[in-house]
């Protein structure tokens, strides 16, 4: 495979990942599958004899940073939801003590 072909493949994977991350609820299994595919694509890029074109590689790095920030936002949101759930459950348990 040529460098440009693999970079285009990475762009398609990133597009699918960004679409998934734009949804309110992210399906974890689908995200894990796409991230695994992305990791394999990056491994292919590093194994190529030619270095990626600087402009295309800069765009890929920019997408990576954006994807990382979206994943972090979803993770933080899920952690906040879990925390609220646990606090609510503890409150219910406390009220049940007085029944």
N, CA, C and O atoms as a DFTB+ gen file, in Angstrom:
396 C
 N C O
     1  1       0.835      -1.198       0.000
     2  2       0.000       0.000       0.000
     3  2       0.871       1.250       0.000
     4  3       1.958       1.268       0.577
     5  1       0.380       2.274      -0.647
     6  2       1.127       3.526      -0.670
     7  2       0.774       4.356       0.553
     8  3      -0.238       4.122       1.215
     9  1       1.616       5.314       0.835
    10  2       1.400       6.186       1.983
    11  2       0.089       6.945       1.858
    12  3      -0.666       7.051       2.825
    13  1      -0.181       7.471       0.674
    14  2      -1.408       8.245       0.494
    15  2      -2.652       7.373       0.657
    16  3      -3.664       7.840       1.179
    17  1      -2.591       6.115       0.219
    18  2      -3.732       5.204       0.373
    19  2      -4.020       4.942       1.848
    20  3      -5.173       4.971       2.278
    21  1      -2.977       4.690       2.610
    22  2      -3.155       4.409       4.036
    23  2      -3.630       5.662       4.771
    24  3      -4.447       5.571       5.687
    25  1      -3.127       6.821       4.378
    26  2      -3.589       8.068       5.001
    27  2      -5.064       8.332       4.680
    28  3      -5.803       8.838       5.524
    29  1      -5.486       7.993       3.471
    30  2      -6.904       8.139       3.126
    31  2      -7.744       7.160       3.939
    32  3      -8.846       7.490       4.376
    33  1      -7.221       5.966       4.138
    34  2      -7.907       4.967       4.953
    35  2      -8.047       5.483       6.395
    36  3      -9.096       5.315       7.015
    37  1      -7.003       6.101       6.915
    38  2      -7.042       6.672       8.259
    39  2      -8.088       7.776       8.339
    40  3      -8.809       7.881       9.331
    41  1      -8.171       8.592       7.306
    42  2      -9.154       9.670       7.280
    43  2     -10.589       9.119       7.312
    44  3     -11.459       9.674       7.983
    45  1     -10.823       8.029       6.582
    46  2     -12.155       7.395       6.573
    47  2     -12.470       6.844       7.971
    48  3     -13.583       7.016       8.468
    49  1     -11.511       6.196       8.590
    50  2     -11.701       5.659       9.946
    51  2     -11.994       6.797      10.917
    52  3     -12.898       6.697      11.747
    53  1     -11.222       7.880      10.807
    54  2     -11.429       9.031      11.686
    55  2     -12.814       9.631      11.489
    56  3     -13.455      10.051      12.452
    57  1     -13.269       9.672      10.257
    58  2     -14.593      10.202       9.959
    59  2     -15.676       9.354      10.640
    60  3     -16.616       9.890      11.227
    61  1     -15.534       8.039      10.555
    62  2     -16.495       7.148      11.221
    63  2     -16.458       7.334      12.731
    64  3     -17.496       7.329      13.393
    65  1     -15.265       7.496      13.264
    66  2     -15.109       7.685      14.712
    67  2     -15.720       9.010      15.155
    68  3     -16.393       9.070      16.185
    69  1     -15.491      10.067      14.388
    70  2     -16.065      11.374      14.719
    71  2     -17.586      11.350      14.642
    72  3     -18.259      11.981      15.458
    73  1     -18.128      10.630      13.673
    74  2     -19.580      10.489      13.570
    75  2     -20.125       9.781      14.808
    76  3     -21.131      10.203      15.379
    77  1     -19.464       8.719      15.213
    78  2     -19.884       7.974      16.406
    79  2     -19.811       8.853      17.652
    80  3     -20.713       8.828      18.490
    81  1     -18.740       9.627      17.771
    82  2     -18.549      10.466      18.956
    83  2     -19.477      11.686      18.980
    84  3     -19.616      12.337      20.016
    85  1     -20.101      11.991      17.859
    86  2     -21.026      13.123      17.824
    87  2     -22.403      12.742      18.377
    88  3     -23.240      13.609      18.627
    89  1     -22.628      11.441      18.566
    90  2     -23.900      10.976      19.105
    91  2     -23.941      11.208      20.617
    92  3     -22.911      11.264      21.289
    93  1     -25.165      11.340      21.126
    94  2     -25.360      11.558      22.565
    95  2     -24.837      10.367      23.370
    96  3     -24.061      10.526      24.313
    97  1     -25.276       9.181      22.980
    98  2     -24.831       7.948      23.637
    99  2     -23.894       7.218      22.690
   100  3     -24.271       6.892      21.564
   101  1     -22.692       6.966      23.138
   102  2     -21.698       6.291      22.307
   103  2     -21.705       4.805      22.651
   104  3     -21.606       4.424      23.818
   105  1     -21.823       3.979      21.623
   106  2     -21.782       2.534      21.832
   107  2     -20.316       2.130      22.022
   108  3     -19.500       2.247      21.108
   109  1     -20.009       1.656      23.218
   110  2     -18.626       1.363      23.595
   111  2     -17.991       0.288      22.719
   112  3     -16.823       0.407      22.347
   113  1     -18.743      -0.756      22.387
   114  2     -18.180      -1.832      21.572
   115  2     -17.804      -1.342      20.178
   116  3     -16.756      -1.702      19.641
   117  1     -18.673      -0.515      19.604
   118  2     -18.402       0.027      18.270
   119  2     -17.184       0.947      18.314
   120  3     -16.337       0.902      17.422
   121  1     -17.095       1.779      19.350
   122  2     -15.957       2.683      19.473
   123  2     -14.661       1.876      19.631
   124  3     -13.648       2.209      19.017
   125  1     -14.689       0.831      20.443
   126  2     -13.498      -0.004      20.636
   127  2     -13.075      -0.658      19.332
   128  3     -11.882      -0.761      19.044
   129  1     -14.056      -1.106      18.535
   130  2     -13.744      -1.739      17.258
   131  2     -13.090      -0.748      16.296
   132  3     -12.109      -1.072      15.627
   133  1     -13.644       0.459      16.236
   134  2     -13.089       1.472      15.326
   135  2     -11.707       1.921      15.805
   136  3     -10.809       2.128      14.988
   137  1     -11.529       2.070      17.108
   138  2     -10.223       2.465      17.637
   139  2      -9.168       1.386      17.362
   140  3      -8.009       1.708      17.099
   141  1      -9.563       0.118      17.421
   142  2      -8.635      -0.969      17.109
   143  2      -8.237      -0.905      15.633
   144  3      -7.071      -1.087      15.282
   145  1      -9.226      -0.643      14.778
   146  2      -8.969      -0.507      13.348
   147  2      -8.027       0.671      13.089
   148  3      -7.136       0.592      12.244
   149  1      -8.235       1.753      13.822
   150  2      -7.397       2.947      13.682
   151  2      -5.958       2.648      14.116
   152  3      -5.004       3.076      13.467
   153  1      -5.815       1.913      15.212
   154  2      -4.493       1.549      15.708
   155  2      -3.740       0.716      14.675
   156  3      -2.546       0.920      14.459
   157  1      -4.442      -0.228      14.034
   158  2      -3.825      -1.050      13.001
   159  2      -3.393      -0.197      11.808
   160  3      -2.329      -0.417      11.230
   161  1      -4.223       0.770      11.450
   162  2      -3.905       1.655      10.336
   163  2      -2.654       2.484      10.657
   164  3      -1.782       2.658       9.806
   165  1      -2.578       2.987      11.881
   166  2      -1.393       3.760      12.290
   167  2      -0.139       2.889      12.278
   168  3       0.942       3.357      11.921
   169  1      -0.283       1.624      12.667
   170  2       0.854       0.702      12.620
   171  2       1.321       0.500      11.183
   172  3       2.520       0.409      10.920
   173  1       0.370       0.428      10.255
   174  2       0.716       0.306       8.830
   175  2       1.481       1.537       8.353
   176  3       2.446       1.428       7.598
   177  1       1.038       2.707       8.803
   178  2       1.693       3.955       8.386
   179  2       3.137       3.981       8.880
   180  3       4.040       4.365       8.137
   181  1       3.357       3.577      10.124
   182  2       4.720       3.606      10.664
   183  2       5.610       2.556      10.005
   184  3       6.832       2.706       9.991
   185  1       5.012       1.487       9.455
   186  2       5.793       0.436       8.803
   187  2       6.146       0.766       7.354
   188  3       6.982       0.093       6.751
   189  1       5.513       1.797       6.793
   190  2       5.771       2.156       5.399
   191  2       7.179       2.735       5.238
   192  3       7.680       3.416       6.132
   193  1       7.806       2.464       4.107
   194  2       9.166       2.980       3.886
   195  2       9.213       4.498       3.689
   196  3      10.200       5.141       4.044
   197  1       8.145       5.067       3.122
   198  2       8.107       6.511       2.883
   199  2       7.407       7.219       4.030
   200  3       6.405       6.736       4.557
   201  1       7.939       8.358       4.403
   202  2       7.293       9.159       5.443
   203  2       6.030       9.796       4.868
   204  3       5.990      10.140       3.687
   205  1       4.996       9.956       5.701
   206  2       3.771      10.594       5.209
   207  2       4.023      12.043       4.803
   208  3       4.913      12.707       5.334
   209  1       3.228      12.514       3.860
   210  2       3.309      13.911       3.436
   211  2       3.024      14.788       4.658
   212  3       2.108      14.509       5.432
   213  1       3.810      15.840       4.822
   214  2       3.727      16.663       6.020
   215  2       2.335      17.256       6.243
   216  3       1.835      17.243       7.368
   217  1       1.708      17.773       5.195
   218  2       0.394      18.392       5.325
   219  2      -0.668      17.365       5.729
   220  3      -1.491      17.624       6.607
   221  1      -0.641      16.207       5.083
   222  2      -1.613      15.150       5.397
   223  2      -1.391      14.620       6.814
   224  3      -2.347      14.329       7.533
   225  1      -0.136      14.498       7.203
   226  2       0.175      14.003       8.547
   227  2      -0.245      15.024       9.604
   228  3      -0.735      14.640      10.666
   229  1      -0.065      16.302       9.334
   230  2      -0.514      17.352      10.260
   231  2      -2.025      17.322      10.430
   232  3      -2.535      17.521      11.532
   233  1      -2.736      17.072       9.340
   234  2      -4.203      16.961       9.413
   235  2      -4.594      15.755      10.260
   236  3      -5.540      15.825      11.044
   237  1      -3.868      14.650      10.103
   238  2      -4.148      13.440      10.890
   239  2      -3.890      13.700      12.377
   240  3      -4.653      13.238      13.226
   241  1      -2.844      14.419      12.690
   242  2      -2.541      14.753      14.093
   243  2      -3.631      15.651      14.662
   244  3      -4.058      15.464      15.801
   245  1      -4.076      16.608      13.890
   246  2      -5.151      17.501      14.318
   247  2      -6.440      16.713      14.592
   248  3      -7.117      16.954      15.591
   249  1      -6.773      15.774      13.705
   250  2      -7.958      14.933      13.919
   251  2      -7.796      14.092      15.178
   252  3      -8.746      13.907      15.939
   253  1      -6.590      13.587      15.390
   254  2      -6.326      12.773      16.572
   255  2      -6.567      13.575      17.849
   256  3      -7.178      13.074      18.793
   257  1      -6.095      14.801      17.879
   258  2      -6.297      15.655      19.048
   259  2      -7.783      15.923      19.278
   260  3      -8.250      15.930      20.416
   261  1      -8.519      16.144      18.190
   262  2      -9.963      16.391      18.293
   263  2     -10.687      15.134      18.798
   264  3     -11.552      15.218      19.669
   265  1     -10.328      13.980      18.248
   266  2     -10.923      12.715      18.677
   267  2     -10.632      12.481      20.157
   268  3     -11.521      12.090      20.913
   269  1      -9.402      12.718      20.567
   270  2      -9.020      12.534      21.964
   271  2      -9.856      13.427      22.884
   272  3     -10.306      12.978      23.938
   273  1     -10.065      14.679      22.494
   274  2     -10.856      15.586      23.338
   275  2     -12.316      15.137      23.409
   276  3     -12.940      15.252      24.463
   277  1     -12.871      14.626      22.303
   278  2     -14.250      14.123      22.320
   279  2     -14.379      12.883      23.197
   280  3     -15.345      12.752      23.949
   281  1     -13.415      11.977      23.105
   282  2     -13.439      10.775      23.949
   283  2     -13.342      11.171      25.412
   284  3     -14.048      10.613      26.252
   285  1     -12.483      12.122      25.725
   286  2     -12.329      12.589      27.104
   287  2     -13.637      13.214      27.601
   288  3     -14.034      12.993      28.745
   289  1     -14.299      13.983      26.753
   290  2     -15.564      14.614      27.140
   291  2     -16.622      13.549      27.440
   292  3     -17.350      13.655      28.427
   293  1     -16.705      12.523      26.587
   294  2     -17.658      11.439      26.822
   295  2     -17.312      10.675      28.104
   296  3     -18.201      10.301      28.869
   297  1     -16.026      10.448      28.330
   298  2     -15.602       9.739      29.531
   299  2     -15.963      10.533      30.778
   300  3     -16.477       9.972      31.746
   301  1     -15.698      11.830      30.760
   302  2     -16.009      12.673      31.910
   303  2     -17.511      12.736      32.165
   304  3     -17.950      12.737      33.315
   305  1     -18.290      12.788      31.102
   306  2     -19.746      12.809      31.226
   307  2     -20.255      11.495      31.825
   308  3     -21.128      11.499      32.693
   309  1     -19.707      10.385      31.360
   310  2     -20.106       9.073      31.886
   311  2     -19.727       8.952      33.360
   312  3     -20.483       8.390      34.152
   313  1     -18.569       9.472      33.725
   314  2     -18.139       9.428      35.131
   315  2     -19.066      10.268      36.004
   316  3     -19.405       9.865      37.116
   317  1     -19.476      11.429      35.507
   318  2     -20.397      12.287      36.266
   319  2     -21.759      11.609      36.424
   320  3     -22.365      11.670      37.494
   321  1     -22.237      10.964      35.358
   322  2     -23.510      10.236      35.438
   323  2     -23.427       9.110      36.455
   324  3     -24.349       8.907      37.245
   325  1     -22.325       8.383      36.434
   326  2     -22.141       7.271      37.375
   327  2     -22.095       7.788      38.811
   328  3     -22.649       7.167      39.719
   329  1     -21.441       8.911      39.010
   330  2     -21.354       9.493      40.352
   331  2     -22.736       9.895      40.864
   332  3     -23.073       9.633      42.018
   333  1     -23.532      10.531      40.007
   334  2     -24.903      10.905      40.401
   335  2     -25.739       9.676      40.712
   336  3     -26.520       9.677      41.663
   337  1     -25.581       8.644      39.925
   338  2     -26.315       7.405      40.137
   339  2     -25.951       6.802      41.498
   340  3     -26.832       6.394      42.256
   341  1     -24.655       6.748      41.802
   342  2     -24.217       6.161      43.072
   343  2     -24.702       6.977      44.259
   344  3     -25.104       6.413      45.277
   345  1     -24.669       8.293      44.141
   346  2     -25.166       9.149      45.231
   347  2     -26.660       8.934      45.438
   348  3     -27.129       8.870      46.574
   349  1     -27.400       8.823      44.355
   350  2     -28.837       8.579      44.446
   351  2     -29.130       7.239      45.086
   352  3     -30.048       7.122      45.897
   353  1     -28.363       6.235      44.730
   354  2     -28.541       4.896      45.300
   355  2     -28.233       4.891      46.791
   356  3     -28.933       4.239      47.566
   357  1     -27.188       5.613      47.199
   358  2     -26.851       5.700      48.625
   359  2     -27.956       6.412      49.394
   360  3     -28.274       6.032      50.521
   361  1     -28.544       7.445      48.788
   362  2     -29.640       8.165      49.444
   363  2     -30.832       7.247      49.657
   364  3     -31.447       7.264      50.723
   365  1     -31.160       6.454      48.659
   366  2     -32.284       5.516      48.775
   367  2     -32.004       4.499      49.872
   368  3     -32.894       4.164      50.654
   369  1     -30.774       4.010      49.931
   370  2     -30.414       3.051      50.978
   371  2     -30.543       3.680      52.357
   372  3     -30.986       3.027      53.302
   373  1     -30.158       4.945      52.477
   374  2     -30.260       5.652      53.750
   375  2     -31.717       5.809      54.162
   376  3     -32.050       5.610      55.331
   377  1     -32.594       6.164      53.220
   378  2     -34.009       6.293      53.523
   379  2     -34.639       4.962      53.914
   380  3     -35.538       4.916      54.754
   381  1     -34.172       3.893      53.310
   382  2     -34.721       2.572      53.621
   383  2     -34.392       2.136      55.043
   384  3     -35.106       1.318      55.622
   385  1     -33.314       2.677      55.611
   386  2     -32.959       2.353      56.993
   387  2     -34.039       2.830      57.957
   388  3     -34.251       2.230      59.011
   389  1     -34.719       3.913      57.588
   390  2     -35.694       4.509      58.486
   391  2     -37.101       3.950      58.270
   392  3     -38.029       4.357      58.968
   393  1     -37.279       3.050      57.343
   394  2     -38.615       2.491      57.103
   395  2     -38.984       1.497      58.163
   396  3     -40.074       0.926      58.121
